[in-house]
């Protein structure tokens, strides 16, 4: 049985936090969706609040200490990524953005990503589309079509989650599992242009261009 690695980035600032709660729900649903495809999963969680000082130091020195380097390697080496941020002032949190700012620009190229966000009111829901998704498009990650937003009232349903939110979680998790299952289990996307033994003309010929 193929085992996939999932990295989970939670940008919540409190303990406990609704951001981590959503991240855990998305993770559990993705693991279940992979199991339905006959694949296992290992999960590693990166709590950004634990690296706030490390990230500030990295911004001014250009170097990551060992804990932050481990977190970066966890994210960039995973087969799939779940990234969840709280929404402040209609955008992702500064801590969330800082973490992805310190990654190499090509570190997430071709990486399947499930996007999530939390806020106190549904008025912030469009921040996923006008702020968070463009960030990962810039990083050339592959964001699943369904992004999951959860407002405070979404946690009031049976089992602690609204039925509509539960449906979005399952749909997004299925999309992520489908993308992850279609990739080599190497933790890195295949880049045909990285092959130094194949000429550019041969690559174009092979693509049918």
PAZAPA-4460 file (N, C-alpha, C; in steps of 0.05 Angstrom, whole numbers, plus 32768, in hexadecimal, padded with zeros to 4 digits):
% residues 209
    n_x    n_y    n_z   ca_x   ca_y   ca_z    c_x    c_y    c_z   seq   type   mol
   8011   7FE8   8000   8000   8000   8000   8012   8019   8000     1      X     A
   800C   802B   7FEE   801A   8044   7FED   8013   8056   8004     2      X     A
   8027   8062   8010   8022   8074   8027   802A   8090   801E     3      X     A
   8018   80A3   8020   801D   80BF   8018   8023   80CF   8031     4      X     A
   8032   80E5   802D   8038   80F7   8043   8028   8111   8040     5      X     A
   801A   8118   8055   800B   8131   8056   8017   8144   806A     6      X     A
   801D   815D   8061   8026   8172   8073   800E   8184   8078     7      X     A
   800B   818C   8091   7FF4   819D   8099   8000   81B6   80A6     8      X     A
   7FFA   81CD   809A   8003   81E7   80A4   7FEC   81F5   80B1     9      X     A
   7FED   81F9   80CB   7FD8   8207   80DA   7FE2   8222   80E3    10      X     A
   7FD4   8237   80DB   7FDD   8252   80E2   7FCF   825E   80FA    11      X     A
   7FC1   824D   8109   7FB3   8258   8120   7FC5   8263   8136    12      X     A
   7FBB   8277   8143   7FCC   8285   8157   7FC5   827C   8174    13      X     A
   7FAE   8272   8178   7FA6   826A   8193   7FA8   824C   8198    14      X     A
   7FA3   8244   81B1   7FA3   8228   81B8   7F8C   8224   81CC    15      X     A
   7F77   8215   81C4   7F73   820A   81A9   7F6A   8220   8195    16      X     A
   7F69   8219   817B   7F61   822C   8167   7F4E   821F   8153    17      X     A
   7F3C   822E   8148   7F2A   8224   8134   7F3A   821D   811A    18      X     A
   7F50   822B   8116   7F61   8225   80FF   7F6C   8209   8100    19      X     A
   7F76   8202   8118   7F81   81E7   811B   7F6A   81D2   811A    20      X     A
   7F53   81D9   8124   7F3C   81C7   8123   7F35   81C1   8106    21      X     A
   7F34   81D6   80F5   7F2D   81D2   80D9   7F43   81C1   80CC    22      X     A
   7F5C   81C7   80D2   7F73   81B8   80C6   7F70   819B   80CD    23      X     A
   7F69   8195   80E6   7F66   8179   80EF   7F4F   816B   80E0    24      X     A
   7F39   8179   80DC   7F22   816E   80CE   7F2A   8168   80B1    25      X     A
   7F37   817A   80A4   7F40   8177   8089   7F53   815F   8086    26      X     A
   7F65   815D   809A   7F79   8148   8099   7F6B   812C   809C    27      X     A
   7F59   812A   80AF   7F4C   8111   80B4   7F3C   8108   809B    28      X     A
   7F2F   811C   808E   7F1F   8115   8076   7F31   810D   805F    29      X     A
   7F48   811A   805D   7F5B   8113   8047   7F67   80F7   804C    30      X     A
   7F6E   80F1   8064   7F78   80D6   806B   7F63   80C1   8064    31      X     A
   7F4A   80C7   806A   7F34   80B4   8064   7F31   80B1   8046    32      X     A
   7F33   80C7   8037   7F2F   80C6   801A   7F46   80B7   800D    33      X     A
   7F5E   80B9   8018   7F75   80A9   800D   7F71   808C   8013    34      X     A
   7F66   8086   802B   7F61   806A   8032   7F4D   805D   801F    35      X     A
   7F39   806D   8017   7F26   8062   8003   7F33   805C   7FE9    36      X     A
   7F4A   8068   7FE3   7F59   8062   7FCB   7F6E   804D   7FCF    37      X     A
   7F6E   8041   7FE7   7F81   802C   7FED   7F9D   8036   7FF4    38      X     A
   7F9E   804F   7FFD   7FB8   805B   8004   7FB8   8064   8021    39      X     A
   7FD0   8061   802E   7FD3   806A   8049   7FDE   8087   8049    40      X     A
   7FE0   8092   8061   7FEA   80AD   8063   7FF9   80B1   807E    41      X     A
   800E   80C0   807D   801B   80CA   8095   8018   80E8   8096    42      X     A
   8012   80F2   80AD   800C   810F   80B0   8020   811C   80C2    43      X     A
   8029   8133   80BA   803B   8144   80CA   802F   8160   80CB    44      X     A
   802B   816A   80E4   801F   8184   80E7   8034   8199   80EE    45      X     A
   8032   81B0   80E1   8043   81C7   80E7   8031   81DD   80F3    46      X     A
   8035   81E2   810D   8026   81F7   811B   8037   8211   8119    47      X     A
   802F   8224   8109   803F   823B   8104   8044   824C   811C    48      X     A
   8031   824C   8130   8035   825C   8148   804E   8254   8157    49      X     A
   8057   823B   8153   806F   8231   8161   8088   823B   8153    50      X     A
   8085   8247   813B   809D   8250   812C   809C   826E   8127    51      X     A
   808B   827D   8135   8089   8299   8130   80A3   82A8   8133    52      X     A
   80B2   82A3   8149   80CB   82B0   814D   80E0   82A6   8139    53      X     A
   80E0   828C   8133   80F2   8282   811F   80EE   828F   8104    54      X     A
   80D5   8293   80FC   80D0   82A0   80E2   80D9   82BD   80E2    55      X     A
   80D5   82CB   80F8   80DF   82E7   80F9   80FD   82E8   80F6    56      X     A
   810B   82D5   8104   8128   82D4   8102   8131   82CE   80E5    57      X     A
   8122   82BC   80D8   8129   82B4   80BC   8126   82CC   80AA    58      X     A
   8112   82DD   80AE   810E   82F4   809D   8125   8307   809D    59      X     A
   8132   830A   80B5   8147   831E   80B7   8163   8312   80B3    60      X     A
   8166   82F7   80B6   8180   82EB   80B3   8183   82DA   809A    61      X     A
   816C   82D1   808F   816D   82C0   8078   8173   82A3   807D    62      X     A
   8173   829C   8097   817A   8280   809E   8163   8275   80B0    63      X     A
   815D   825B   80AC   814A   824D   80BC   8158   823D   80D1    64      X     A
   814F   823F   80EA   815B   822D   80FF   8150   8211   80FB    65      X     A
   8159   81FF   810C   8152   81E3   8108   8134   81DD   8109    66      X     A
   8125   81E7   811E   8109   81E2   811E   80FA   81ED   8105    67      X     A
   8101   8205   80FD   80F4   8210   80E5   80FC   8201   80CC    68      X     A
   8115   81F9   80CA   811E   81E9   80B3   810F   81CF   80B1    69      X     A
   810A   81C2   80C8   80FB   81A9   80C9   80DE   81AE   80BF    70      X     A
   80D2   81C4   80C8   80B7   81CA   80BF   80B6   81CF   80A1    71      X     A
   80C9   81DE   8096   80CB   81E4   807A   80CE   81CA   806A    72      X     A
   80E0   81B8   8073   80E5   819F   8065   80CC   818D   8066    73      X     A
   80BD   818E   807C   80A5   817F   807E   8091   8187   8069    74      X     A
   808E   81A1   8065   807A   81AC   8051   8084   81A6   8035    75      X     A
   809D   81AC   802F   80A6   81AA   8013   80AB   818D   800B    76      X     A
   80AD   817B   801E   80B1   815F   8017   8099   814D   8017    77      X     A
   8081   8159   801C   8069   8149   801E   805C   8145   8003    78      X     A
   804C   812F   8001   803E   812A   7FE9   8026   813D   7FE5    79      X     A
   801B   8146   7FFB   8004   8158   7FFA   8005   816B   8012    80      X     A
   7FF8   8182   800F   7FF9   8196   8024   7FDD   81A0   802B    81      X     A
   7FD7   81A3   8044   7FBF   81AF   804E   7FC7   81C9   805C    82      X     A
   7FBE   81E0   8053   7FC7   81F9   805E   7FAE   8209   8067    83      X     A
   7FAE   8210   8081   7F97   821E   808D   7FA0   8237   809C    84      X     A
   7F93   824D   8096   7F9A   8266   80A3   7F82   8273   80AF    85      X     A
   7F85   8282   80C5   7F70   8294   80CD   7F6F   82AC   80BB    86      X     A
   7F58   82B8   80B8   7F55   82D0   80A7   7F54   82E9   80B9    87      X     A
   7F67   82FB   80B4   7F68   8315   80C2   7F66   832B   80AD    88      X     A
   7F55   833E   80B1   7F52   8355   809E   7F50   834C   8081    89      X     A
   7F3F   8337   807D   7F38   832D   8063   7F4F   8320   8054    90      X     A
   7F63   8316   8063   7F79   8308   8056   7F86   82F4   8069    91      X     A
   7F99   82E4   805F   7FA7   82D1   8070   7FB6   82DF   8086    92      X     A
   7FBE   82D0   809B   7FCD   82DD   80B1   7FE9   82E2   80A8    93      X     A
   7FF6   82F5   80B6   8012   82FC   80B0   8024   82E4   80B5    94      X     A
   801E   82D5   80CA   802F   82BD   80D1   802D   82A9   80BA    95      X     A
   8016   82A3   80B0   8012   8290   809B   8021   8299   8082    96      X     A
   801E   82B2   807A   802C   82BD   8063   804A   82BC   8066    97      X     A
   8054   82C2   807E   8071   82C2   8083   807D   82A6   807F    98      X     A
   806F   8292   8088   8079   8277   8084   807D   8271   8066    99      X     A
   8069   8277   8056   806C   8271   803A   807E   8284   802B   100      X     A
   8083   829C   8037   8097   82AE   802C   80B3   82A3   802E   101      X     A
   80B9   8293   8043   80D5   8289   8046   80DA   8270   8036   102      X     A
   80C6   8264   802A   80CB   824D   8019   80D7   8256   7FFE   103      X     A
   80E7   8245   7FF2   80F1   824A   7FD7   80D9   824D   7FC4   104      X     A
   80DB   825D   7FB0   80C5   8263   7F9F   80BB   824A   7F90   105      X     A
   80CD   8236   7F8C   80C4   821E   7F7D   80C0   8206   7F8F   106      X     A
   80C0   820B   7FAA   80BF   81F5   7FBD   80A4   81E6   7FBC   107      X     A
   808F   81F3   7FB4   8074   81E7   7FB3   806A   81E2   7F96   108      X     A
   807B   81E5   7F83   8073   81E1   7F67   8067   81C6   7F63   109      X     A
   804F   81C5   7F59   8041   81AC   7F54   8036   819E   7F6C   110      X     A
   8038   81AA   7F84   802E   819D   7F9C   8010   81A0   7FA0   111      X     A
   8001   818B   7FA3   7FE4   818E   7FA9   7FE0   819A   7FC4   112      X     A
   7FCE   81AE   7FC5   7FC9   81BD   7FDE   7FAB   81C0   7FE2   113      X     A
   7FA2   81BB   7FFA   7F87   81C0   8003   7F87   81DA   8014   114      X     A
   7F78   81EE   800D   7F78   8207   801A   7F60   8209   802E   115      X     A
   7F65   8213   8046   7F50   8218   8059   7F55   8232   8068   116      X     A
   7F3F   823C   8073   7F41   8255   8082   7F2A   8257   8096   117      X     A
   7F2F   8265   80AC   7F1B   8269   80C1   7F19   8287   80C7   118      X     A
   7F01   828F   80D1   7EFD   82AA   80DA   7EE4   82AB   80EA   119      X     A
   7EDF   82C2   80F7   7EC8   82C4   8108   7EAE   82C8   80F9   120      X     A
   7EB0   82D0   80E0   7E97   82D6   80D1   7E9B   82CD   80B4   121      X     A
   7E85   82C4   80A7   7E86   82BB   808C   7E8D   82D1   8078   122      X     A
   7E8D   82EA   8081   7E94   8300   806F   7EB0   82FE   8065   123      X     A
   7EC1   82EF   8073   7EDD   82EC   806A   7EE2   82D4   8057   124      X     A
   7ECC   82C6   8050   7ED0   82AE   8041   7EDE   82B1   8026   125      X     A
   7EDA   82C8   8019   7EE6   82CC   7FFE   7F04   82D1   8000   126      X     A
   7F0F   82D4   8018   7F2C   82D7   801B   7F3B   82BF   8010   127      X     A
   7F2F   82A7   8012   7F3B   8290   8007   7F41   8293   7FE9   128      X     A
   7F2E   829F   7FDB   7F31   82A1   7FBE   7F41   82BA   7FB5   129      X     A
   7F3F   82D0   7FC4   7F4D   82E8   7FBA   7F68   82EC   7FC7   130      X     A
   7F6F   82DC   7FDC   7F88   82DF   7FE9   7F98   82C5   7FEB   131      X     A
   7F8B   82B0   7FF7   7F9A   8297   7FFC   7FA0   8288   7FE2   132      X     A
   7F8C   8284   7FD1   7F91   8275   7FB9   7FA6   8282   7FA7   133      X     A
   7FA5   829D   7FA3   7FBA   82A9   7F93   7FD6   82A5   7F9E   134      X     A
   7FD9   82A4   7FB8   7FF3   829F   7FC4   7FFE   8284   7FBB   135      X     A
   7FEE   826F   7FBB   7FF7   8255   7FB3   7FFA   8252   7F95   136      X     A
   7FEA   8262   7F86   7FEE   8263   7F69   8009   826F   7F63   137      X     A
   8011   8283   7F71   802B   828F   7F6D   8041   827A   7F72   138      X     A
   803D   826A   7F87   8051   8255   7F8E   804F   823D   7F7B   139      X     A
   803D   823E   7F68   8039   8228   7F54   8031   820E   7F61   140      X     A
   8023   820F   7F77   8017   81F8   7F83   7FFD   81F2   7F74   141      X     A
   7FF2   81DA   7F78   7FD9   81D3   7F6B   7FC3   81D3   7F81   142      X     A
   7FB4   81E8   7F83   7F9F   81EB   7F97   7F86   81DB   7F8E   143      X     A
   7F7A   81CC   7FA0   7F62   81BD   7F99   7F4C   81D1   7F94   144      X     A
   7F38   81CA   7F83   7F22   81DD   7F7D   7F13   81E7   7F95   145      X     A
   7F0E   81D5   7FA9   7EFE   81DD   7FC0   7F0F   81E6   7FD6   146      X     A
   7F0D   8200   7FDD   7F1A   820B   7FF4   7F05   820C   800B   147      X     A
   7F0E   8207   8024   7EFB   8204   803A   7EFE   821B   804E   148      X     A
   7EE8   8229   8051   7EE7   823F   8064   7ED4   8238   807B   149      X     A
   7EDC   823E   8093   7ECA   8239   80AA   7EC8   8251   80BC   150      X     A
   7EB0   825B   80BF   7EAA   8271   80D2   7EA2   8265   80EC   151      X     A
   7EA0   8276   8100   7E99   826C   811B   7E7F   825C   811C   152      X     A
   7E6B   8265   810D   7E51   8257   810E   7E53   823B   8100   153      X     A
   7E67   8236   80F0   7E69   821C   80E3   7E70   8205   80F6   154      X     A
   7E78   820C   810E   7E80   81F7   8121   7E68   81F0   8134   155      X     A
   7E50   81F9   812D   7E3A   81F5   813F   7E28   81DE   8138   156      X     A
   7E2F   81CE   8124   7E1E   81B8   811B   7E22   819F   812B   157      X     A
   7E15   818A   8123   7E17   8170   8130   7E34   8166   812E   158      X     A
   7E3F   815C   8144   7E5B   8153   8144   7E6E   816A   8143   159      X     A
   7E64   8182   8149   7E76   8199   814A   7E7C   81A6   812F   160      X     A
   7E6E   819E   811A   7E73   81AA   8100   7E59   81AB   80F0   161      X     A
   7E55   81C2   80E3   7E3D   81C5   80D2   7E3E   81B1   80BA   162      X     A
   7E26   81A8   80B2   7E25   8194   809D   7E31   819F   8083   163      X     A
   7E2C   81B8   807C   7E37   81C4   8064   7E55   81C4   8065   164      X     A
   7E60   81CC   807C   7E7D   81CC   807F   7E88   81B0   807D   165      X     A
   7E7B   819C   8089   7E84   8181   8087   7E85   8177   806A   166      X     A
   7E71   8180   805A   7E71   8179   803E   7E88   8185   802F   167      X     A
   7E8E   819E   8035   7EA5   81AC   8028   7EBF   819E   802F   168      X     A
   7EC2   8196   8048   7EDA   8189   8051   7EDE   816F   8042   169      X     A
   7EC9   815F   8040   7ECB   8145   8033   7ED1   8149   8015   170      X     A
   7EC4   815C   8009   7EC9   8161   7FEC   7EE6   816A   7FE7   171      X     A
   7EEF   817D   7FF7   7F0B   8186   7FF3   7F1F   8170   7FF9   172      X     A
   7F1A   8160   800E   7F2C   814A   8015   7F2D   8136   7FFE   173      X     A
   7F16   8130   7FF2   7F16   811E   7FDB   7F26   8128   7FC4   174      X     A
   7F24   8142   7FBF   7F34   814E   7FA9   7F52   814D   7FAF   175      X     A
   7F5A   8152   7FC7   7F76   8151   7FCE   7F80   8134   7FCC   176      X     A
   7F71   8121   7FD6   7F79   8105   7FD5   7F7C   80FC   7FB8   177      X     A
   7F6A   8106   7FA6   7F6C   80FE   7F8A   7F85   8109   7F7D   178      X     A
   7F8D   8122   7F84   7FA5   812D   7F79   7FBE   811F   7F84   179      X     A
   7FBE   811A   7F9E   7FD5   810D   7FAB   7FD9   80F0   7FA0   180      X     A
   7FC3   80E2   7F9C   7FC4   80C7   7F92   7FCF   80C6   7F76   181      X     A
   7FCD   80DB   7F67   7FD6   80DB   7F4B   7FF3   80E2   7F48   182      X     A
   8001   80E7   7F5E   801D   80EF   7F5C   8030   80D8   7F64   183      X     A
   8049   80D8   7F5B   805C   80C5   7F65   8060   80CA   7F83   184      X     A
   8064   80B5   7F92   8067   80B7   7FAF   8084   80BE   7FB6   185      X     A
   808D   80D4   7FAB   80A9   80DC   7FAF   80AB   80F5   7FC0   186      X     A
   8095   8102   7FC4   8095   811B   7FD3   809D   8133   7FC2   187      X     A
   80A4   812E   7FA8   80AC   8144   7F96   809D   8141   7F7C   188      X     A
   8093   8156   7F70   8087   8154   7F56   809B   814D   7F40   189      X     A
   8091   8140   7F2B   80A3   813A   7F15   80A5   8152   7F03   190      X     A
   80BE   815B   7EFE   80C3   8172   7EEC   80D3   8168   7ED5   191      X     A
   80C7   8165   7EBD   80D5   815A   7EA6   80EC   816C   7E9D   192      X     A
   80EA   8186   7EA2   80FE   8199   7E9A   8117   8198   7EAC   193      X     A
   8115   8188   7EC1   812D   8186   7ED3   813F   8170   7ECA   194      X     A
   8138   8161   7EB4   8149   814B   7EAA   815F   8156   7E99   195      X     A
   8178   8156   7EA2   818E   8162   7E93   8196   8151   7E7B   196      X     A
   818D   8138   7E78   8195   8127   7E62   8183   8129   7E4A   197      X     A
   816C   8137   7E4C   8159   813A   7E36   815A   8156   7E2B   198      X     A
   815D   8159   7E11   815F   8173   7E05   8143   8181   7E06   199      X     A
   8144   819B   7E04   812B   81AA   7E03   811A   81A2   7DEB   200      X     A
   8127   819D   7DD4   8119   8195   7DBC   810B   817A   7DC0   201      X     A
   8118   8167   7DCE   810C   814D   7DD3   80F4   814F   7DE6   202      X     A
   80F6   8161   7DFA   80E0   8166   7E0C   80C8   8171   7DFD   203      X     A
   80CC   8184   7DEB   80B7   818F   7DDB   80AA   817A   7DC9   204      X     A
   80BC   8169   7DBD   80B2   8154   7DAB   80A1   8140   7DBA   205      X     A
   80A9   813A   7DD3   809A   8126   7DE3   8080   8131   7DEC   206      X     A
   807D   814C   7DEF   8064   8158   7DF8   8051   815B   7DE1   207      X     A
   805A   8156   7DC8   8049   815A   7DB1   8046   8176   7DA8   208      X     A
   8057   8188   7DB3   8055   81A5   7DAC   8060   81AA   7D90   209      X     A
***
